[in-house]
Amino acid sequence: MKRASEHRAFTDRNVAKVFDAYPDAVRAKLLTLRAMILETATKLDGVGPLEETLKWGQPSYLTAQSGTGSTIRIDRVKPADDRVAMYFHCQTDLVATFRELYPAQMEYGGNRSILFETTAKIPEKALRHCIGLALTYHARKGVTKNKSVSAKKTVSVKKTVSKHKREPATPKRPALRTRRARLS
């Protein structure tokens, strides 16, 4: 069995340490998932390099440079040492989409994960498609990097702002005029 350091080089020492701490069967399956994530990213236009880091103590893969995708995390399913999972942001529709596309090919954990037995074969074609959907999630949804506003809305807002003058916060009122009393 290959150690984590024998696979594609880790850019983060802490991630490598987490992989080295896994039991052999778990490490092997997670290294396979890691390789699939990294390879899939290189084949997708506009995704760019992934950042490999730890989030919640789990190996995580982010499209930090391009901002095109949603974070993918991988870890074992605790306390069992015979299951691993690929986690996705639970407030996206990613897992619901995967479930609709591949209802029988994979097992799902609620609205946040795809589950794998360490000894079972991975449905590679289906999983690569799901990984691709996650790595392009924001690009497909029209969300720009570091903003939760769609690109179309941003453009239309700018047009609206440029066509109209900014309205004052309070309605216009005639200025108060006071008459000075004439001294007689």
C-alpha positions in Angstrom: 0.0 0.0 0.0 1.4 3.4 -1.0 1.8 6.1 1.7 0.3 9.5 1.1 3.8 11.0 0.4 4.2 8.5 -2.6 1.2 9.9 -4.4 0.8 13.3 -6.1 2.8 15.7 -4.0 0.9 17.5 -1.2 1.3 21.3 -1.1 0.2 21.5 2.5 2.2 19.5 5.1 -0.9 19.5 7.4 -3.0 17.8 4.8 -0.2 15.2 4.3 -0.2 14.5 8.0 -3.9 13.9 8.1 -3.6 11.4 5.2 -0.8 9.6 7.0 -2.9 9.3 10.1 -5.7 7.4 8.4 -6.0 3.6 8.6 -4.6 2.0 5.4 -7.9 1.1 3.7 -9.3 4.6 4.4 -6.2 6.3 3.2 -6.2 4.3 0.0 -9.8 5.2 -0.9 -9.3 8.8 0.1 -6.2 9.1 -2.1 -8.2 7.7 -5.0 -10.9 10.4 -4.4 -8.2 13.1 -4.0 -6.6 12.0 -7.3 -10.0 12.1 -9.1 -10.7 15.6 -7.8 -7.3 17.0 -8.8 -7.4 15.2 -12.3 -11.0 16.4 -13.0 -10.1 20.0 -12.2 -7.2 20.0 -14.7 -9.6 18.9 -17.4 -12.2 21.6 -16.8 -11.9 25.0 -18.6 -11.8 28.0 -16.3 -11.4 26.1 -13.0 -7.7 26.6 -12.7 -5.5 25.1 -10.0 -7.2 23.9 -6.8 -6.1 24.9 -3.3 -5.6 21.9 -1.1 -6.1 22.7 2.6 -7.8 21.6 5.8 -11.3 22.7 6.7 -12.8 21.3 9.8 -9.8 19.0 10.0 -10.7 17.4 6.6 -8.8 17.5 3.3 -10.5 20.2 1.3 -10.3 21.3 -2.3 -11.2 24.9 -3.3 -11.3 26.8 -6.6 -9.7 29.7 -4.7 -8.1 31.3 -7.8 -11.0 31.2 -10.2 -13.9 31.1 -7.7 -15.9 28.8 -10.1 -16.8 26.1 -7.7 -18.0 24.9 -4.3 -15.5 23.4 -1.8 -15.2 19.6 -1.9 -14.1 17.9 1.3 -13.1 14.2 1.9 -12.9 12.2 5.1 -13.7 8.9 6.7 -17.2 8.5 8.1 -16.5 8.3 11.8 -16.5 6.1 13.8 -16.4 3.4 11.1 -13.1 2.6 9.4 -14.8 1.0 6.4 -16.6 4.1 4.9 -15.4 7.4 3.5 -17.3 10.4 2.2 -17.0 13.2 -0.3 -18.7 16.2 1.3 -20.3 19.2 -0.4 -21.7 22.5 0.9 -25.2 21.6 2.3 -26.8 24.8 1.2 -26.2 24.1 -2.4 -28.4 21.8 -4.6 -25.4 19.7 -5.6 -26.2 16.5 -3.8 -29.9 16.8 -4.9 -28.6 17.1 -8.4 -26.3 14.1 -8.1 -29.1 12.1 -6.6 -31.4 13.0 -9.5 -28.7 12.2 -12.1 -27.3 9.0 -10.4 -30.0 7.6 -8.1 -28.7 4.0 -8.0 -25.0 4.4 -8.8 -24.0 6.0 -5.5 -25.1 6.2 -1.9 -25.8 9.7 -0.4 -25.7 11.1 3.1 -28.5 13.6 3.4 -27.9 16.8 1.4 -24.2 17.0 2.0 -22.3 13.9 0.9 -21.6 10.9 -1.3 -20.7 7.8 0.7 -18.3 5.0 -0.3 -17.3 1.7 1.2 -13.5 1.3 1.4 -13.8 -2.1 -0.4 -16.3 -1.1 -3.1 -15.6 0.0 -6.6 -16.1 3.7 -7.3 -18.5 4.6 -10.1 -15.7 6.6 -11.7 -17.6 8.2 -14.7 -20.5 9.3 -12.5 -18.3 10.6 -9.7 -16.1 12.6 -12.1 -19.2 14.2 -13.5 -20.4 15.1 -9.9 -16.9 16.5 -9.1 -17.0 18.6 -12.2 -20.5 20.0 -11.3 -19.1 21.0 -7.9 -16.0 22.6 -9.3 -18.1 24.7 -11.6 -21.1 25.3 -9.3 -20.6 29.1 -8.9 -19.8 29.6 -12.6 -23.0 27.8 -13.6 -25.1 29.6 -11.0 -23.7 33.0 -12.2 -22.1 33.9 -8.9 -19.0 35.9 -9.1 -15.9 35.3 -7.0 -16.2 36.5 -3.4 -19.7 37.8 -4.0 -23.2 36.3 -3.7 -24.6 38.4 -6.5 -25.0 37.1 -9.9 -23.0 38.7 -12.8 -26.2 39.4 -14.7 -27.7 41.2 -11.7 -24.5 43.2 -11.2 -24.6 44.4 -14.7 -28.3 45.4 -14.6 -27.9 47.2 -11.3 -25.0 49.2 -12.8 -27.2 50.2 -15.8 -30.0 51.2 -13.5 -27.8 53.3 -11.4 -26.2 55.0 -14.3 -29.6 55.9 -15.9 -31.1 57.5 -12.8 -30.0 60.1 -10.5 -29.6 59.1 -6.9 -32.6 60.1 -4.9 -32.0 61.9 -1.6 -32.8 60.0 1.5 -35.5 62.5 2.6 -38.1 64.0 0.4 -37.6 67.5 -0.9 -39.3 70.1 1.1 -39.4 73.8 0.5 -37.0 75.7 2.6 -38.5 77.3 5.7 -38.7 81.0 5.3 -39.1 83.3 8.2 -40.0 86.9 7.9 -38.2 89.3 10.0 -40.4 91.6 11.9 -40.1 95.2 10.8 -39.4 97.6 13.4 -41.6 100.6 13.2 
